[in-house]
Amino acid sequence: MNQHTRIEAPIPFIDVAAQRRRLGLRIDEAVTRVLDHCQFILGPETVTLEKDLAAFCGARHALGVSNGTDALVLVMMAKGIGAGDAVFVPSFTYTASAEAIVLMGATPLFVDVDEATFNIHTKSLARAIATAERLGLKPKAVMAVDLFGLPADYAAINAVAGPKDIFVIADAAQSFGATSGNRRAGALAPVTTTSFFPAKPLGCYGDGGAIFTDDDELAKLITSLRNHGSGADRYDNVRIGMNGRLDTIQAAVLIEKLKIFPEEIEARERVAKRYSAKLGDLVGVPQIPNGYSSVWAQYTIRVAGGRRDALAATLRAQNIPTAQYYPTPVHRQGAYTGYPVADGWLPVTEKLSGEVISLPMHAYLDEPTQDRIVAAVRRALGA
């Protein structure tokens, strides 16, 4: 077998184990403290984490919750969103965003995305609002999903939503740690949700999430809702809520991970810049608008001409993993085909779903490994 056909060691798509090695005993000791005090639900680490998260992103309130989907549900519960309401959401995203809307009895109305940023397109949003009104739905909220680590253009979204009194929810499950102007995700919209799923840039060792807001009353309401609608004590439930709490062990893990998160963001940026410099002449590389930063939840390129699947197969044969987000947009998935789509349809979403492919991305991707990935991509595409 010659040098060009030799199969090299597998490359992890997201190397959680490398971060684990770096943190070492810090995680063990943090978890042991929880095991020693046995306050596994709403323990002291949860309070500490919420303060740390709020300080990190510049929000007045950070509330730890059970996962990113529950975070969206809790926000919509707090805003009274339900039957007859339209919530505008991109179709080019994971199903959890639309799922949360349906769980509330509201109607997801699918919106197209911008071809450069992959985030919600405000012209399509404006058409979607008109669609909702034509269908007799009340335009209630827009759920702007920050895709692949880049915050959406909230100023432009607010310009469309504000005059219609449409509430803006930032779904920052992929963008926590990124910035727009001098503000971080978590402080860009009236309320922001995020996920701490293990594969996220800031992930725990199970399920977890958070909600951010500067609204004191909204924070107080969500605090009650996440704990079964509790009032003054656990047997004074003043509203219908849910079990949406973040457990203490996950909070302890996140406290330690948040301490190194700024360094990891810088490392992700270095990896992304190297990818773009080495592949920008060959494929469509991510475009970050002026004044924005991405946390690079994924490094996603565009491969046109029907070559994406062949590229994935070629890399897979060389033990280089890839991922395709999202080959079937939500509006085409079986559970959602009956829900409305913005007038003018979703042409960019349809196009992107057949072109995008994500390469390995994490803070511990060393240059030799990255160069191996780049070389394999270039060979596969005939460069």
N, C-alpha and C positions, 0 to 999 in steps of 0.2 A: 504494500500500500504506500503510495507516494505521499509527499508532504501535503499536497493539496487536498487529498481525500482522507487524511487522518482525522478521526473523530476526537475532538477535545472534550475536556470535562464540562459537565452541564453548568450553565450560568443561571443563577436565580433571577427571576423577573423582579422581585422585590426582596431584598436581603434582610429580613427581620432578624435573622440569627446574628448577623454582623453587629447590629445595634445592641443586641442582647449581650454579646461578648464585651462590647465597649462599656456598657453600664454595669455589668458584672454584679458584685455584691450589693451595689446600691439598690437594685430591684429586690434582691433577696431580703435585705434588711427592712426595706419599706413594707413588703408583704408580711414579714415576721412581726412587725409592730402591730399590724392589724390583727394578726392571729393571736397576739398576746392580749390586746384589749377587748377583742371579740365584739366590737361595735361594727358589725358587717353591713348594716344599712344606715345611711345618713350619719356615719361616724365622723370624727374630727378631720380626717383627711379629705372628705368631701367638701367641707367648708374651706379648708386651706386651698384646695384645687380651684374652687370657684373664685376665690380672691386672686389667685395667681393668673387664671385665665382672663379675668376682667382686666387686670393690670397689663397683661401682655397685649391685648387687642384694643384697649382703650374704651371699653364699654363700661357703663355704670354697674350693670348686673350680668353675671354669668351663672347659669343654673345647670348643674349636671343632671343629665337624664339617661334613660336606659339605652337608647340608641338613636341614630339619626332620623329614622322613620317616625318613631314616637315623638321626637322633637317637633317635627312638622305637624303631627296630629295635635299635640298640645297647643301649639300656636293657633291652629285653626279652631280648636275648642274654645280657647280664650277669646277669639274674635267672633265667636258665634256663627261660624261658617257652616252651612248645611244645605238641605234640600232647596233647589231652586237657584242656588248661587253658582256662578261660573268662576273657576279659578284657572288662570292662564298659566300654562306650563310648557316648556319646550318638549318636543317629542324625542329629540336627540339627547337622551339622558338615560339613566337607569330607571327602572320601573317604579322604584320606591317613591319618587316624587309624586307621580300620578296616583299611585296606590293610596297614599295618605289622603288625597283629596276624595277619592271614592269612599274610603272608610268613614269619612265625615258625612256621606250622603250628598256631597256637592258634585258638580260636573266638571271634570277636567276638560279644558278646551285647548287643543294643541296648537302651538305657535312655532314658526320656523326660527332658524338661527342664522347668525351672521357668518358668512363664508370665511372671513378672516379670523374671527375670534372663537367661533363655535358657540357663542353665547346668544341669548335671546335677541332677536331682531326687532327693533322698535316699530318698524313699518308693518311687520307681520302682527305685532301686538296690537297696533291700532286697528288693523283689519279684524283681528280676533274679537276685539271689543264690539265692533259693529256686528260681527257674527252672533255674539251672545245676545245682543239686543234684538236682533232679528228673530232669534229662536225663543225669545221671551224669558231668557235667563238674566239674573241680576249680576252684572260684573262686580265681583266682590274683592278679589285679590289676584295678584300676579306673583307666582313663585319663580323667581329668577334663579336658575341653576348655574353656578360658577363652574364651568366645565374644565376638567383636566388641570385645575389649579389656578386659573385666571379669573379674577372677579369680573362680573358683568358691568356694563356701563349704567350705574344706578342713577346718575344725573339724567341721562336720556330716558331711562325707564320712568323716573319720577315725572318727567315732563309730559309723558303720555298718560300715566296713571293718575297723577295728582288732580288734574281738572275733573276727572270722573269719580273722585273720591274712592279710588281703588287702592287697597292696602298692599304694600310691597313687602314680600317675605324673601329674604336672601337665603337660598339653600347653598350653604358654603361647605357641604360635606367634602368637597374636593379642594377647596381654596383656603382653608384656615391657615393663616400665616402669610398670605399674600397681601399686597397693598394696592390701593388706588390713591394717587396723590400722597399725602402724608398720613393716611389712615389705613388701618389693617382691616381685613375681613373680620366681621364681628361688630364693626362700628360704621358700616357703609349704608345700612338700611334701618328702618324702624325696629325690625326684629330680624335676627339671623339665627339659623340653625346649623349645626355641624355634626359630623359623625366621628367617632374614635374607633371605627372598625380597624382591626390590626393592620390592614394594607394601606390605610390612609397615611399621609405624611406625619401626622401626630396620631398614633394609634395605641390602643390599650391591648390587653391580652384576652380580649373577649369582646362583648358588645358594650358600647357606650356612646354618649353624645352630649351636646350642650346647646343651650339657648342663650342668646345675648340680646340685651336691649338696654336703652337708657330710660325707658318708661317705668317709673316706680310702680304704678298701679298694675301694669301688665305683668311685671315680674312677680308681684305679690299674688296675682291670680294664678299664674303658671305654677308657682311654688305650691299652691293649694291643689291644683289640678293633678300635678305629678304624684301626689300622695293621697289619692282617692278622694280629692275634694275636701281635705281636712280643714277644719276651722281652728278653734282655740286648742283642741286636743284631738287625739286619734278617734275619739268616740263622738266628736262634734263635726260631722261631715255636712258642710253647708251647701255643697253643690256636687253634681255628678262628675267624678274625676276618673283617674286610671292609676295603675301601678306603673309609674314611669320614672322611677328613681335610679340614679347611678349608684352601683354598690361601692363600698369603701375600698375593697381591694383594687378595683380598677382605678379609683381615684388616686390611690397610693402609687400605682404604677405610672400614671400620667404625671404626677408631680415630678417624678424623677426624669421622665422623658421631656417634659417641658423645659427643664433646665438646660438641656443640650439642643433644643429645637432651633434656636437662632443659628447655631453653627451648622446644623443639618440643612437649613434653608440655604445658607451660603454654598454649601457643598452641592446641593441640587442645582443651584444656578450655574456653578462651574461645569457640571456634567452637561446641562442643557446647552450651554454656549459651545462646548466642544462638539456636541452632536450637530448643532446648526452650522458651525463652521466647516465641518467635514462632510456634511450631506446636503447642504443648501443648494449646491449646483445640480443635484440629481433628483431630489424629491421636494415636495412641498413641506417646508418646516414651519413650526409654530410662529405666529406673529404676535408679539406683545406690544400693545399700543404705548405711545409715549405717556409717561406718568404712572404706568402700572408695573407691578411685578407679579410673577407667577410663583406658586410654591411647587409647581411641577409634580402634581399628583401622578400624572402620566406624561411621558414624552411621546407625542403623537404626530406622525408624519402622514402625508397624503401621497398615495401611489395610484396614479391614474392609469387608464388603458386596460383595466381588468387584470393587472399584474399582482394585485395584493395577495390573493390566495396562494399564488405560486411562490411569492416571496416568503410568506409564512411557512410554507412547506419546506422550502430550501433551508431556511434558518433552523427550523425544527430538526432537520436531519443533521445539523451541526451542533445540536444541543444548545441552541440559542432560542429562548422562548419569546413569543410576541403575544399581543392581545388585540382583539378587534372590538372596539367600542363605537357604535352599537350597531351590529349588522342588521338587526331588525328594530327599527324605531318603535317607540311605545305605541304609536297610533296604529301600527300594523300587527301588534301582538293580539292574540285571540281574546284576551280579557278586555281589550280596550277598543276594538274595532267599531263598537257602537257609539263611541263618544265623538263629539264634533271636532272639526279641524278648522283653523282660520281660513276665511275666504282667500282664494288665491293659492290654496294648498301649501305644501311644504317642500318646494323644489330643492332647496339647499340641504335640508335634512336627508332627502332621498339620495342626493349625490354623495354626501359625506359618508353615509352608511355603507357605501360600496368602495370607498377609497381609503379610509383612515386605518392605520395600524400603529400600535404603540410598542416601543422598544423598552428593554430593561431600564429602569430608572429608580435610583435610590441614592442616599447620601454616601454610601460606601462603595460605589462603583468606581474601581480604580482605573487609571488610564490604560494600562495594557489590556484589561478586559474590555473596556469601551472600544479600544482600537480594533480588537478582534471582531466585535459586533459591527462596527462601521465597515471594516474590510469585507465582511460577509455580505452585508447589504449591497455594497458597491459591486461585488462579484455577481451577486444574484440578479442585479438589474443591468448587468452588462457594461458597467463603467470601468 
